[in-house]
Structure formats: structure tokens, C-alpha cells
Amino acid sequence: MVLNILSTPSAKLNAIGKPKGNQLKVSVTTAPVAGRATDHMVKFLAEVFGVSAKDIEVVFARMNINKQLRIKSPKMLPAVISKHLSQDMKMFNKPNL
């Protein structure tokens, strides 16, 4: 699974927010120093997706708020992604009138 992320470092809580365009908002409590916020985000998302941190690859933009992550074989999906996928499936399965 590949996710485009709009990250917010130094937030009050680690949280997954609503999608913004084609990006998923993710907030982490760690300050953006030497890639530590990205490392923290990977660990946070690993728990959320039920994988180990090594199963999440930062494809690009390690030191930028706009990132792309590749998650290998996620075991769980956050509610915001499940909801988005179910809406897409409803549109895909609509009969043509």
C-alpha cells in the first residue's frame, strides 16, 4: 500500500486525520529535527497498520512534510482509510443506468 502523507510534526497528539486532496494528514508529537519526526511517524503508523517499522518504507521526502510511504502487507487499516475505500467501492459497483 502506498500513502501520500501530509505530516504535522510537534503536534499535541499522534493522530491520523482526514484526507486532504490525495494526502492523508498524520500528526506526530516529535519535533522535526534530523528526521526524528519521520522516524516517529513510521513507528506510530506501524502500530496502526499492524506491521513492524521495517515494513514501512519512506519512498521520498524524509525531511519534508509531504511524504510518500510504502506499507508492506498491512494487517489493519485505520477507520479513515477503510471508510474511504468503502466509498470508492460503492461508486465502482454502481450499475450503469
Buried (B, 14 or more C-beta within 10 A) or exposed (E): EEBBBBBBBEBEEBBBBEBEEEBBBBBBBBEBEEEEBBBBBBBBBBEBBEBEEEBBEBEEBEEEBEBBBEBEEBEEBBEBBEEBEEEEEEEEEEEEE
